[in-house]
């Protein structure tokens, strides 16, 4: 078949492919055979060339002189073929007529490799013929999807299983050394320096998300990418990742002065592909253009039942081969076979960033790691974490062989310590003087240099060295507890690089700032903590986001309340104020400095919840002890200057009985009760300052506060609690004009939670009790002041005080100076708008220099026949403070609204005088109200 001039075509293939191509040529099937394999990633190097050779006629369908077969050899081959046919007929129990020549060849190869058990339970011809054909088709798919086919897979498996059974050390002859890398503190000058350089490099980067797994291990039935990152924003992991890439894209576009498009790849599996696509479709790709995002599906491999590499069949179906993922190392072969990396190189992309599916903090460290790669020119840079000696996480080490070879790779923890001891380090893996192992922990977040990557892919086709990790039934290592399979890991890519390659790492010394994966269910998480390790649970995955945000603000000088102790799912944790923001608001430390230019003028209380979901927001002066949500549309610029928010807020309530809770709540161990929320949201373009400075004739901040304190209507705590409990049962978890953010679930809307009817009532009682304790030490004079304040509340309200009556749908009665359209919360919800918006109306007066002033109107909970209603008012958008209080009030006391803070004059909006961040107690506010009324 093959001329001497065409030997180079075969030389480019591995031995298995060479023999199979020659065999196909002898049977005059070369054209069909090679065309069937054309373009397939597993076909091996040179296959496409071989196809072209056949198409061009340079390869003939007869043996060349050096491949002529003697007649005796032909006769032996014919006899052997007849014998094989008889063997097949016996093994297939007469079912061989169901299959064509190619399928029979595959079956024969399997029989020769002792895989006859695959057909041993077959029924006679005419019974279950469809299932038999389905099995052989599945075998054909497994054969085509693995480099070298099932023959190579089984042979590789036998060798690796033998090495595993004999305890062979894969690093024999290597001596471990501490690798090169960069260590830094979160928020330090070095960190900021690398961030700045990394932001520039990000404009020349592509991003690859490895997401082939389901959330079953977590106790979550959906795909992990659809799991909410945190309950404050309610955004899923995929949305946060895409928004982070788009934020980097916007920075790159601004720096270059022209549009930049950053591309993203998601590697999926059979389990996740369709649901990932549906999640993207349902949410319009979360703002990313369709041609920016590529889904590449990873194939599975056959499972193995024993040390002889027998393929495993499903226990309940003998016509189906068990399959499992081959490991995320397949991402390299997929990127090569699709040609994406080569295209990126041609388009000027210099870096490829790989990250995992459930680490919500990855983009907090990725810019700095990109900066390290750019500064040192690393071919491979592993974003790593500090690691305790012998901790159950792989360590990054440089391995130097006795023959001079050298590579820097991840070494599993159960291999690193024995390797150190075996090479002269008697103590093995030990902590240094700072309490950490010198070998940083691998977390499978990689940055690869594109030029080096393309060259390596061309040489290896992206094939990564495999390993096997069987779970033996006992020390004899003769039986498995369950089936196993061959695997490959993407972090083993450096094994294919030459010794001259620059391979390093980046470590941010504070683990909480960069790595908090969500991968363990509550029971496993608790067991890991009890064993001295991190929980890596959905609980800590969320709480660590609040921690890093609060600590970052504290580094700037913001006054942030101390964390409280909380217990969720048995884990005793620090609960920081629930502060979060979208990637468009801030990606770096420099971003935060620009968003909080006067950090000493900002106070965030212990129980506060702050969620900023907009890019152009500046917080100059804020006193927050309740819940505040800030949102805006494109071309909206919001400045918060002198705002006080002290409503009842949101509360992270520990679940006692999770039977009726939603999955995402069960795995966290808490539910969020939204009592009251102040929403700041603008839909029309413009610049807005919140709160608006008082107009002529209106009382200033102190006068407004005393007027509200003296005229606040009494709310019956019993009816209020009853309405809260009712809303909780309906899944609302809110009594205010709360903006509900859409659920990122990929299929059906979330079901309502009906776990405890009295949950909210109990929580309100706790809040009131806490406020009562605050006022417990008040003097007799102060108590008398409280009584006078209560009496004053019965007096007629001022003309501008809003009273929302049951059934009101238009402008509130008595609110002549309140602009906007009043929409009760219930009516807005019925309208089906998750982000309830009110009609726009312009504020009275003309703002100077184009800056619009937004007035913060106070909406009171009006109790009428036990039904609580709320008020929305809009000034070019909506401001929705609903009965704001500072920590709640004791039973029988009024729920005091948050005081408005006097803003700066319109001509100098950036010089507002902030209020003192010190929070007044109930008694103090009552006394002030009496004096000022």
N, C-alpha and C positions, 0 to 999 in steps of 0.2 A: 504493500500500500504506500509506503513512505519512501520517497526518493532520498538519496544522500543529502541533497541540497535542502531538504525539508526537515532534517534531523533537529535543527535548532528550534523548530516549533515544539517538538516533544520534549526537548531538554528544558524548556521553560516550565514544564509541568512536573508535579511530583510523581513518584514511581507508580502510585496507584492509578493515576490518570494516564500515564504512559501505557501501562499494560491494558487498560480498558479501551483506549483509543485504538491500539493495534488490534486488539481482539475484535472491536467493532469493524475495523477495516477488513479483516479476514472474512467476516460475515457479510461484507458488502453493505454495511449499515452506517458507514461513517457520516454520510451527509445528514441522514435523519438524526443520528445520535448526537452529533455536534450541534446541529441546529436546535435540537431540543434543549441543550445546555447553554446555548448562546445567551450572553448577557447575565447569566446567573452568577451571583456572588460566589457560590461554592464551586464554580467550575474550575477555578484555579488559574494561575497566571499562564497566558499563552493560548487559552481556549478560543478567544475571539480571533486571534491570528490564525489558528488552525481552521476556523470556519471560513475566514477569508481565503485561505489557501485552497480549500475545497471548492469554494465558489469560483475562484479564478481558474481552476483546472490544474494548478501546480501540484496537487495531490491526486493521484490516480486511484481508481478502485481496483487495483490489482497489486500484488506484492512486487516490490523492486527486487533487483538481483540478489541483494544481500539478505532479503527476507523470503526467498523462494523456499517452499516447503517440499521436502522429499515425499514421494508417494507413500513410503512406509509410515512417515510421520502423519500424513493425511489420514491413512487408514486407522492409525492409533487414535487420532483425534475424533474420527467418526465413531469408533467403538466407545470412546470415553463419553461422547455426547449421548449415545444410545443408553449407556449406563446411567448417565445423569437423568435422562428422561424417565427411566424406570424408577430411579430414586425419587424423583419429583412426584410421579404418579402414585407411588406408595405413600409418600409423606402427605400428599394432598388428598389422599383417599379417593382418587378418581376425579377430583375437581379441577384437574389441570386444564381441561377444555375451556374453563371460564376465562383464561388469561391469554394475553398475546405474548409475542416473543420477548419483548423488553421486560415484561413483568415476570416471565418465567426465568429470565437470566438473573433478575434480582432475587427471586426465591431460591435459585440454585446457589447464589453467593451466600445467602443466609443459612442454607442447609449445610454448606461447607464449613461455616463458622459455628456449627452446633446450635442453631436456632430453630431446630425442628419442633420444639415445644409450641411455637407460635401457631402451628397447624394441627397439633395433636388432638384437639377437642372438636375438630370440624365434623359436621354432619355429612352424610352421603350426598351426592349430587341431587339437586332438586330441593334441598332443604337449606334455608338460610343463605341462599346464593348471594343475595344482595349484601348481607353482612360480610361474607367472605371477600367479595369484590371491594367493599369499603375498607377492609383491613389492608388488603394489598395496595390499594390506592394511598392509604395513610403511610404505609411503609415506603412507597415511592416518593411521597412528599418529604418524609424524613431523610430519605436518601439524597434527594436533590437539594435540600436546604443545609446540608452540612458539608464543609470542605473535605472532599475525598469520599463522600457518601457514607452509607452505613457500614461498609467494609472498614473504612478508616476509623470510624467512630468506635466500633467494637474492638478493633485492634488497639487503639489508643487506650480504651477503657481497661482492657486486660492488663496492659503494662502499668498503668497508674494504680490499679487496684492491687497488683502484686507489690508495687513499691510501698503502698500504704500498709499492706499487711505485714511487710517485712520491716516497717518503720524506717524506711530510707529517708535520709535527711536531704531535702532538695538543695540545701545551701552548703553541702559538704565541700570543704576546701576553701570556703570563704571566711574572712575575718571581718566582723562588724566594726564600723567606726562611726563617730558622730558626724552627721552630714552638715553641709553648709546651709545656712538659712538666715532669715531675719526675724528677730523677736522684738515685740513692741508692746507698749501699754495702750489700751483703748483711750482715745482722746488726747494722747500725748503729742508733743510737737513732731516727733518722728512719724507717728500715725497720720497726722494731718498732712505732713509733707508727702508721704506715700499716697494718701487719698487724692491730693491735687494732681500728682503725676498720673495716678490711675484713672482719674476722670478723663484726662486727655487720651489715654490709651484705650478707654472704653469705646471711643468713637471709631476704633478700628478693630472691634471685637465681634465675635459671634458667640451665641450662647446655646448650650446643649443641656437639656433637662432629661435625666434618666428617670422614667416613671412607668415601670412595667408592672408594679405590684398593686394589689388590692389592700383594703384596710382591715382584712379579717383578723390579722394579728393584733390590731388595735381594739377590736370589738366594734368595728365600723363596717357596714355592709357595702358602702359605696367605694369609689376609687379615692385614693388618698388625696389626690389633687383637688377634689371637691370639698374636702373637710375645711370648715372655717379655721382660719389662723387664730383669730381671737373673737371674743363675743362683743367687744366694743365696736369694732368695725364690721364684723360679720362677713368679711371678705375671705374667699377661699384661697388656698395656697396658689393655685394657678393664676388667679387674678393678681395677687401680690407680686408674683414673679414677672408677669407680663407688664404690669404697671412700673415695676422697677426698671425693666429694660427700656420701656418707653421714656422714663424719666432720664436715663442715661442718653438716650437718643436725642431728646430735646436739648440736653446740655451740649452734645456734640454739634447739633445743628446751629445752636447759638454761637458756639466758638468759631465754626467755619464760615458762618454767614450764608449757609446754603442747606437745603434739606438733606438729612442723613437718615438712612434706613438700616437699622440693625436687625439681623436675622436671628431666628430662634428655631431650634430643633427639639422635638419631644420624641424620645424613644418609648414606644408603647409595646404592649404584648397582646396576645389574643384576649386576655382577661380585661384589658383596659382600653383597647384601641377605640372601639365604637362609643364607649361612654365618654372618653376624652373628647372625641370629635363632637359628640352631642353637647357636652359642656361648653365647648367653644362656640358652636352654632347658636345655642340658646342665649348666649351673652355677647353675640357679635364680636367674638374673639377678644373681648375685653378691651377694645380700642385698637388692637393691632390689625394691620392689613393682612388679608389672607395670604398674599404672596410673600409675606415676611416669615411665616410660620410653617414648618414642615413636620409632618408626623411620619415617623419611620417605625414600622412594626417589626419587632423581634420575633423570630421563630423559636419554638421550644425544641428540646431534644428528648430522645427516648430515655426512659428510666431503666435502671439495672437492678436485678434481684439478688445477685450474688457475686462472688469473686471471679466467676467465669464469664462475667459480663453478659448473662442471659437477659434479653430484653423483657421488660415487665409488662404483663397484660393487666387490664383493669379487673379487679376482683369480681365485679358484678357483670362484666361483659367481656368474654374471651375473644371478641372481635375488635377490641380497641387497645392500642398500646398506650401505656401510661406515659405522660409527658410532663416535663417541668422546664422552667426557664433555664437557659444556658448561662445566665449571669450577665451583668451589664457590660462585660467586656465586648459583647457583640456590637456595641455602639460604634466601635472603630471600623469594623467590616462594613456596617451599614453606611457610614459616612463615606467610605471609600467607594463602595459599589454605586452609590447615587451620584458621585462626582461633585458633591457639595463643597468639600474642602478645597478641591482644585479650583472651583469657581470662586470661592471666597478669596483665595490667594490672588487670582487674576483681578479681583475687584478691590484689592488693597487691604484686605483684612489681615491683621498681623497676629491675632490671638484667638484661641477658642477656649471658652470657659465652660467647664462641666460642673454640674451640681445635682444634688439629690432632691427627692420630691417633697419632703416634709421638714425642712429646716428653715423656719420663717426668718431667721437672722442672717442668712447667707449673704444677702446684699449689704449688710452692715459692714462686712469685712472685705467683700470682693473688690471694691475700688482700691483699697490699700494694697491688697495682694497683687492686683494688676500693676500698681505702681512699682512694687518690688520686682515683678517680672520685667517691666520696662527698664528699670534702673540697672539690673544685673544681667539682663539678656538671657534669662533662664529659658532653656528649651522645655523644661517641665518645672512647674512650681506647684507644690501641694499646699493648699490652705489647711493648716493643721491646728491642733489645740494642745495646751500643756497636758502632760500625761504622768500619772503616778506610776512608779515602778511596779511591774507585774500587773498593772490594770488591764482588764479584759478588752483591750482595744489595740489594734496593730500599731507598731512603731515604725517610723521612717528612719532608715539607717543606710549608710554607705557600706556596701559589701565589696571587699577587695580580695580577689582570688590569688592563690599562690602562683598561678601562671601569669599574673599581671592584669587580668580582666578586672573591671570595676563597674559597679552599677549602684545607683541610689534608688531604693524601692521600699515599699511597705513590707514589713516582716510581721507576721501574726504573733500576738503576744505569747502564745504557747510554743513558738519556735524561737523567739528572740532570746529569752532568758537561757534556755539550754544551749543555744549557739554561743552566747557570751561565755558561759561556763566551760564549754568545750574548747574554746580558743584562748585560754589563759586568764580569763577574768573569773576568778574563783567565786566572787560575790554575785556574779550575774547582773541582772538589771536592778540597779539601786538608785535611790533618789540622790540628787546633788544637795548642796548646802541650802538651796532655796526650796527644797522639798519636792522637786520634780525630777522625773527621769530625763536624761539628756536626749533621749530619743522621743521626739514629739509624736502625738497621737494622730493617726490617719483618719480623716473623716470623708474621704472620697470627693473632695472638691478640688478640681485640677484646673490649671491654666497651661495650655500648650502653645508653643510658638508655631505658627502656621507653616513657615518655610521648612522647618525640621519635620513637622508632622506629615506634610505632603510627601516628602522624600521617603519617610519610613513606611507610609501606607503603600507607596508604589512598590516597595521591596517586599512587604509582608502581606499585602492585600487586607491589612487590618486584622489578621489572625493573631489572637493572643494566646499565650501558653496556658494550657488547661491544668486543672487539678481535680481531685475527687476527695470527698469528705464523708465516707460512709459512717453510719452510726452502728457499731457492732453490738450484737446481743450479749457477748461476754468476752473475756480476755483471750479466748482462742481465736478470735477474729475470723470465724468461719461462716457466721450468719449475720445478716443485717436485721436491725429492728424494723426498718422500713426501707423501701427502695431508695436508691441514690442515683446520681447522674453526674456527668462531667460538667464542670463549670469553668468560667473565665471571668476575671475581674478587670475593669477598665484601668485601675491603678497599676496594673502589671505592665502597662505599655512601655515604661522605661527599660524593661528587659530587652527590648528589641533595638535599643539605641546603642551607638558605639561608646566606648569608654570616655571619649572626649566630650560627650554631651554634657551641657551644664544643667544639672538637676538639683533643685533646692527646695526650700519650704518657707512658708510665712506663718508665724504664730502670733496671735494676739493673746497676751498673757491672761486676760480675763475671759474665761470660757463662756460666762453668761452673756458676753457681748457678741458672740459670733456663732455659737453652736448650741442649739437646743432642739434636737430632732424629736419628732413624734412617731414612735414606733412600738411602744409597749402598751398592752392593755392594763387596766388598773391593778389586777392581781399580780401580774409579772412586775409591774413598776414598783409596787410596794415591796416585793421580794428582793428586788435589786437594791433598793435603798437599805433594807434591813441587812443586806450582805455588804454594805459599805460603798455601793456604787451609785451613779446617777439614775434617776427614774426614767428619763427620756420618754415621758408620757405626754398626753394631750394637756394635762393640767400644767406641768412645768413649761411646756411649749408655749402656752399662752402667757403665764405669769412672768416668764423671762422677757417677753416683749415689753411688758410694762416696766420691768426692772431696768432694762437697758435704756428705755426712753427717759425714765425719771432720772437715772444716774447721769445721762448725757445732759439733761437740763440743769441738774445740780452742778455739773462741771462748768456750765456757763455762768452760774450764779443765781439761778432761779430758786426761790424758796419752795421746796417740795416737801410735803409731809412725810414723816417717817413711815416705813412699812409696818403693817399690822401682822400679827400672827394669825394664821388661818389653817384649818385642817380640811382637806378635800380628799376623798377616797383613801383616808388613812395617812396621807402625806402631810407632814407639818411644814408649812411653807411661809415665806414672807410675801405678803400681799401689798404691793406698792399701789399708789394711786393709779387708776386705770387710764393711762395716758397713751394715746396712739395717734398716728397720722398716716396719710397716704404717702407713697414714695415721691409723688410730685411735689409735696410740701417740703420734704427734706430727705436727702440721701447721704449727706456728709456733715461733718462738724461745721464746716464753713456755711453750709445751708442753714443750719440751726442758728448760728450767730446772726445771720441776716434776718431770720424769722423772729428772733427774740432780741431786738437791739438794746433793750433796757431790762436785762434779766432781773435786776434788783427790784423792779417794779411789778414783778409777777409772783403771785402766791398761789400754789396748788395744794389744797388740803388733803388730809389723809384719806377721806372718803370720796374724793373728787373723781369725776370721769370726764376726760377731755378727748374728743375725737375731731381732728381737722382733716377734712376730705377735700382739699382744694389747694391748688398750687400757689396762688397769689394771696396769701394771708400773712399779715404781720401783727404780732402780738406785742404791743408796747407796754400796756398796763392792764393787769387782770387780777382780780381777787376771786378765785374759784374754790367753792366748797361743795358744789353740787354737780350737776351733769350739764355739759355744754357740747353741742355739736355744731360745727361750722362747715358749711358747704357753699359752693358757688359754681356757676356755669363759666364757659369760656369768656375771656375779656372782662372778668369781674375782679376788682381789686378791693380787698377787705382789710381794714385796719381796726384792730381792737385796742381801744385807748381809753382806759378808765371804766372798764366794765366790772360789775360785781354780779356774781351768780352764786346764790346760796340756797338753791332749792333742795327738795328731798332726795334728788339724784337717783342713781342706779345702785343696786346692791347685788353683790356676788354671794348668793345664798347656798350654803352647803346642802346637798341632797341627803335626806335621811333614808328615803325609800325610792330606789331608782326604777322600780318595776314599770312605772308608767311614763318614765322620762324618755326623751328622744336620745338617740344614740350619741350624738355629739355632746349631750349633757352628761350622760352616764359616764363616758370615758374621761370627762373632766372632773366630775364629782360635784358640780354646782350648776345652778341656773341663775340667770340674770333677771332681777325684778326691776323694771323701769318705772319708778314712781313718778318722777317729774323730770322734764328735760327742757332746757332752753336751746332752741334751734335758731341759728343765724344762717339764712339762706337767701341768696339773690340769684335771680334768673336773667335779668337784663344787664347788658354791659354797663360799666361805669365804675367809679371809685366810691367806696362807702366807708364811713367811719362809724364805729359802734362803741358806745351809744352816741346818739346825736346830741349836740349841745342844746340846752333849753332855749326855746324861742322867747322873744320879748314878752314879758308879762307872766311867764310861767315860773313856778318856784324853782329854786336851784336844787342841788342834790339833797342837802340836808332837809330843806323844807319839804321836798317831795317824799323823803323817807319818813319824816314825822307825820305828814298827812296820811300816808298809806298806813303807818302803824296805828294811827288813831282811828281810822275808819275801816280797817280790815273787817270783813264780815266773818262771823264765827262759823266754823265748819264742824259738823257733828262727826267726831271720830268714829263712831259706830257705823254710820252710813258710809263714811269714807272707806273704812276697812272692808265693808261689805262690797262696795263697788270694786275695790282693788282685787278682792278675792274672785269676784265675778269676771273681771278682765283677765285675771291670771288663768282661770279655767278656760276662757275663750282663746287663750294663747296670746293675748295682747301684752301682758306684763307691764302695762303703763296706764296712768290716769291722766297724762298730760297730752298736749299737742305734740306728741313725740313723733319724730320722723322715723318710720320703720325702714331699714335698709333691706333691699331685696336679698333673698337667700340665694347663695351660689350653688345650691344643690343641682345636680345635673338632670334630675328627672322631675318628680312630683314635689309640690310645695310641702314644707314641713307640717307635720301634724301638730295639733294643739296639745299642750301639756296639761294633764288633769290629775297630777300626782297628789296634791294636798290642797283641799278646798280652803283651808284656813291659813295657807302659807303667807299670803300677803298681809292678812290681818295680824298675824303674829309678828311679821317684820315691822309693820307700822307701830305696833305696840313697843317693839324693841327700840325703834328710833325715838319715840316719844319718851320712853323711859330714860334713854341716854340724855335727851335734852333736859328732862326733869332733874337728873343727877347733876347736870351742869349748874342748875339754878338752886340746888339744895342749900347751898351755903349763903343764900341771899339774906340780907338783914331784914328786920321787920319793916323798916322804911321802904326797902325795895319791894317787899311783898305788897305793901300798901300801894306802891306805884303801879304794880301789876294789876291790882284791882281797879285803880283809876283808869288804867289803859283799857281794861276790858269794858268799863262803863263808857269810856270815850268811843269805843268801837260801835256802840249802839246809836251814836249820833248820826244825822244825815250825811251822806257822802258828798264830797265836792262834785262840782259839775262835770269834771273830766274823769271821774272815777267810772270804770266800766263795770256794769252788772249784766251778766249773761243769764237770761232767763231760759227756762226749759222751752225748747221748740223754736228759739230764735235762729233765724237763718240769714238775715240781712245784717246791716250795721247794728252794733249793739246799742240799745237804748241808753241815752245819757252819755254817749261818747262822741259828742259833737266835734271835739278836737282830735279824735283818733282817726287818722287816715286809714284807708284800706277797707277790705271786705272781710266780714267776720264769717268764718266757717267753723261750726262746731266739729270737734274731732270725730265724732261718730259719723257725721254726714260726709266728712272728707274720706273716711275709711270706706264708706259704702260706695263712694265714687270710684273705688278701685285704684286710687293713686297711692302707691306706697310712699312716694315722696310728696306729701300733700303740699300743694302750692296755692297761694291765694292770688286774687287778681291784683295787678299792679296799680298803684296810685301814687302820684308824685307828692312829696312832702311840701308843706306850705313854705314859702320863702324860696329864694334862689341861692343855691350853694355857690360859693366862690371858687374860681379857678377849676371849675368842672368837677369838683369833688362833691358827691352827693352825701347827705347826712342821713343816717338811719336812726330812727328813734326806737328805743327799746320800750315797748309797751308791756305793761304787766298784765297778765291774764290770771284771773282768780278762779279757783275751783268753786263753783256755785252749787250748793247742795239743795236740790229741789226734789222732794219725795224720794230721798235716798239715791238720786242719780247725779253723778258728777259730770259736769261738762267743761269744756275748755275753749279758749279763744285763740284764734289766729289773727294776726294783723300784718299788713304788708306795706313796705315802702320800697317799691321797685323789686320786691322779693318778699321774704317773710322773716320776721323775728318772732320766735315762739317761746317766750318764757312762761311757764305755767305754774302758778302758785309757788314761786321759788322760796325756799326756806333755807336756813342754815342749820342743817342737821335735824330738822323736824321740831315739834313742840310737844309739851306734855299734854295728856288728855285733858280736854276742856279749855285749853289755851288756843289762841288764834295762830294760824299758820302764817307767818310773816313773809311778805314778798321781799325779794332782794332789792336793795337800794340802788337807784341809778347813780352812776358816778358822773360828776360834772365833766364834760368833755371840753377840749380846747375850742377856742374861737375858730370859726370857719377859715379865717385867713391864715392860721398857723395850726393845721390839724395835727401836726406831729409833736406838739408841746403840751399835751394834756397833763394835768397834775393828778397823779394817781392817788387813790385812797390808801389808807393804811391797811396792810394785809392782815392786821390782827383781827380775829373774829370775835365779835361781841357775843356775850351770853344772852339767854332769854331775858333775864332780870334786867341787865343793862339796857337792852333795847326797849324794854317796856318803860323803864324809868325815863329814857331819852324821849320816848314818844309822848309821855305825859307832859314833860317840860316844854316840848315844842308844839304840842297841840293847843 
